[in-house]
Amino acid sequence: MSSVKDDLDDHQNTRQGRRSMFTAKHRDNQRQTLQPENSKPRMQKVSKMLRDNKNMEKYYEPRAVSIGLLHYGRDKFSFAEGHKLKLAELFITENGGDEFGLHRKIKAKIVRLKQYYAEEDVKRININDEDLAWMFLIDGFALLHYICYVSLGMLNDLKIIGMDMEAFSQDLFLLENQLPYEVPDDIMTSTAKGSANMRNSIDKFIDQTVRDIRGSPLTPPSPQQQQPPLAHLLQLLRNLLVGADHDHHEKDEKTKTGMQVGRVNELKSAGIQLKSGREGSLRDNFSFTSHWFTGTLTLPCLVVSDSTSPKLLNLIAFEICPDFQNDSQVITSYIFFLHFLVDQPEDVKELRKAHVLIINNNNNKALARSDEEVVRLFKEIRRSSDLDSIPEAYLEVKELIQKHCEKKWKTWMTLFALAAAAIAVLDMSFSYGQTWCTRQPVN
């Protein structure tokens, strides 16, 4: 089988001949029928607000490879293009399929795929539709081959390619490094071995990624809870992390009230205990229960590490895109909620003791350093984000905490008043008794 690179060259030579097969009228009709449901670009860049913080920029930049259109053609990734070609060739060899037929399929919808991006991003790369279709296809092959090998536990077999596979895995979940999900979906549908195994591989890959972030696997959404068609892999990860909307978040769209919760130690002083929720999604594991003098705040468990931090930050970047077409910004709201709890390393330590935060380090000195780094990370997120523009996904929980603290204060005031009244009654009784005794004759 000829290499994908040779196929790309052959198609470049025949581009002009094939173009003559279509009339101008047909092209106009094609543009109309292939118009995406949402005319706004779905492959987004990280907002300028986040990128302006130079300390955070490293979390949004690809390290090993460019996927999709936004970083295509950059010099730093030119060497990785050869690695992607090798992955693509391995995929075709092992899974079969007609790469030429797939190319024609991708080319037929290239107008639609380009409209997933902002017009200026498409113009920047300055390549024709023929080459762009091959670029999408090669990225799709490479992406699927990597995911299949990871899900099978065979990642070491890919080391012969020479790519930094750890960095490759990290790059797959960057907002600016996403591939329209239609591309791998078309590939899976067209392979000789069928799509079921590959879709299972993607599910396993996402499940493992969720396990890395949450410390435990989550139950996938049931069919009636499935989300609208996916834009990209990062959205698939978000769907599983966030879970389904159970119609109990009507307050999500409320205007922010500026309501804040205290630091971890302040909550402890108010009798509020922290509890880790690992089993369900971010929606299902966030609650507050008030008792007479105590309360229990259940928070979703998160693993904080060098690999999970970029994923969480890119999920935030995805949620705060101007045209984010989804429900409330659950991940962003939760990270900002944690920001309110954390001000000092001691706060992080308490969250670790409650297993709300997991930091993968068994060395006490390293843990202390990690606690300080977590505090700095939350403060950097706060500095680079506009909290006032974030819809409040957990306003109800904040209200319950505030009511609990007010109720406890009123309870203590009531008890204090009762105690004071009791002391006054006893004092009066003692005074009366003393007076009565002094007036009685001594026998």
Residue pairs with C-beta under 8 A, 6 or more apart in sequence:
1 89
1 92
1 93
3 85
3 89
4 85
4 88
4 89
4 92
4 99
4 134
4 138
4 141
5 85
7 99
7 100
7 103
7 134
8 131
8 134
8 138
11 103
11 130
11 131
11 134
12 130
12 131
15 128
15 130
18 130
22 30
30 108
30 111
31 111
34 109
34 111
34 112
34 115
35 112
35 115
36 42
36 112
36 115
36 116
38 323
38 325
39 115
40 323
41 115
41 116
41 117
41 118
41 121
41 323
42 116
42 180
42 231
42 232
43 68
43 69
43 70
43 116
43 117
43 121
43 178
43 180
43 231
43 232
44 175
44 176
44 317
44 318
44 321
44 323
45 70
45 118
45 121
45 175
45 176
46 60
46 175
46 176
46 314
46 317
47 317
47 320
47 321
47 322
49 320
49 384
49 385
49 386
50 56
50 60
50 316
50 317
50 320
50 384
50 385
51 57
51 60
52 384
53 380
53 383
53 384
55 380
56 313
56 380
56 381
56 384
59 309
59 310
59 313
59 314
60 174
60 175
60 176
60 310
60 313
60 314
60 317
61 174
62 71
62 77
62 171
62 174
62 176
62 177
63 164
63 167
63 170
63 171
64 77
64 80
64 163
64 164
64 167
64 168
64 170
64 171
65 77
65 80
65 83
65 84
65 163
65 167
65 168
65 171
65 177
66 72
66 73
66 74
66 77
66 80
66 177
67 139
67 142
67 143
67 171
67 172
67 177
67 178
67 179
68 136
68 139
68 177
68 178
68 179
68 180
69 117
69 121
69 122
69 125
69 132
69 135
70 117
70 121
70 176
70 177
71 77
71 176
71 177
72 125
72 135
73 125
80 163
83 142
83 161
83 162
83 163
84 138
84 139
84 142
85 138
85 142
86 161
87 141
87 142
87 145
87 146
87 158
87 161
88 137
88 138
88 141
88 142
88 145
90 145
91 141
91 142
91 144
91 145
91 148
92 99
92 141
94 145
95 191
95 192
95 193
95 198
96 191
96 192
96 193
97 187
97 190
97 191
97 192
98 190
99 137
99 141
101 190
102 137
102 186
102 187
102 190
103 133
103 134
103 137
105 186
105 190
106 113
106 133
106 136
106 137
106 183
106 186
107 129
107 130
107 133
109 182
110 129
110 132
110 133
112 182
113 132
113 136
113 180
113 182
113 183
114 122
114 132
116 180
116 231
125 132
127 135
136 179
136 180
136 183
137 183
137 187
139 179
139 183
140 179
140 183
140 184
140 186
140 187
141 187
143 172
143 179
143 184
143 233
144 184
144 187
144 188
144 198
144 201
146 158
146 165
146 168
146 169
146 172
147 201
147 202
147 205
148 197
148 198
148 201
149 155
149 157
149 158
150 169
150 205
150 208
151 200
151 201
151 202
151 204
151 205
151 208
152 201
155 165
158 165
159 165
166 307
169 307
170 307
170 310
170 311
171 177
172 233
173 209
173 233
173 234
173 237
173 310
173 311
173 314
174 234
174 310
174 314
175 234
175 314
175 317
175 318
178 231
178 232
178 233
178 234
179 232
179 233
180 231
180 232
181 229
181 230
181 231
181 232
181 233
181 235
181 236
188 195
188 198
188 199
189 195
191 198
202 236
203 220
206 236
206 237
206 240
207 217
207 218
207 220
207 240
209 237
209 311
210 217
210 218
210 237
210 240
210 241
211 217
212 303
212 305
212 307
212 308
213 241
213 302
213 303
213 308
213 311
213 312
214 241
214 278
214 300
214 301
214 302
214 303
215 278
215 301
215 302
215 303
215 358
216 278
216 279
216 301
218 240
218 241
218 243
218 279
218 280
218 281
219 279
219 280
220 240
221 227
221 239
221 240
221 243
221 244
222 244
225 243
225 244
227 235
227 239
230 236
230 239
234 314
234 315
234 318
235 318
237 311
237 315
238 315
238 318
238 319
238 331
240 281
241 281
241 282
241 315
241 331
242 281
242 282
242 283
242 327
242 330
242 331
243 280
243 281
243 282
243 283
243 284
244 281
244 283
245 283
245 327
246 283
249 283
249 327
249 328
249 393
251 392
251 395
251 396
252 327
252 328
252 391
252 392
252 393
252 395
253 328
253 391
254 391
254 392
254 395
256 387
256 388
256 390
256 391
256 392
256 395
257 392
257 395
259 395
259 398
259 399
259 402
260 340
260 398
261 267
261 337
261 340
261 341
261 398
261 401
261 402
262 270
262 340
262 341
263 340
263 341
263 342
263 343
263 344
263 347
264 274
264 341
264 342
264 346
264 347
264 350
264 351
265 346
265 347
265 350
267 274
267 297
267 341
267 401
268 350
270 295
270 404
270 405
270 408
271 293
271 294
271 295
271 408
272 294
272 295
272 296
272 297
272 401
272 404
273 294
273 295
273 296
273 297
273 354
274 297
274 299
274 350
274 351
274 354
274 356
275 296
275 297
275 298
275 299
275 354
276 298
276 299
276 301
276 354
276 355
276 356
277 284
277 285
277 286
277 287
277 298
277 299
277 300
277 301
278 285
278 300
278 301
278 355
279 285
281 300
282 300
282 330
282 331
282 334
283 330
285 298
285 299
285 300
285 301
286 298
286 299
286 300
286 334
286 394
286 397
287 297
287 298
287 397
288 295
288 296
288 297
288 298
288 397
288 400
288 401
288 404
289 295
289 296
289 298
290 400
290 403
290 404
290 407
292 411
293 408
293 411
295 401
295 404
297 397
297 401
299 338
299 351
299 354
299 356
300 334
300 356
301 355
301 356
301 357
301 358
302 308
302 312
302 338
302 356
302 357
302 358
303 357
303 358
303 359
303 360
304 357
304 358
304 359
304 370
304 374
304 377
305 359
305 360
309 377
312 331
312 335
313 381
315 331
315 332
316 331
316 332
316 335
316 381
316 385
318 324
319 326
319 329
319 330
319 331
319 332
320 329
320 332
320 385
320 389
320 390
328 391
328 393
329 390
329 391
329 393
330 393
332 385
332 390
332 393
333 390
333 391
333 392
333 393
333 394
334 393
334 394
335 378
335 381
336 381
336 382
336 385
336 387
336 390
337 394
337 397
338 351
338 357
338 378
339 378
339 379
339 381
339 382
341 347
341 351
342 348
342 351
342 374
342 375
342 378
343 375
344 375
345 368
345 371
345 372
345 374
345 375
346 371
347 375
348 357
348 370
348 371
348 374
348 375
349 371
351 357
352 358
352 359
352 367
352 371
357 374
359 367
359 370
359 371
359 374
361 367
361 370
392 398
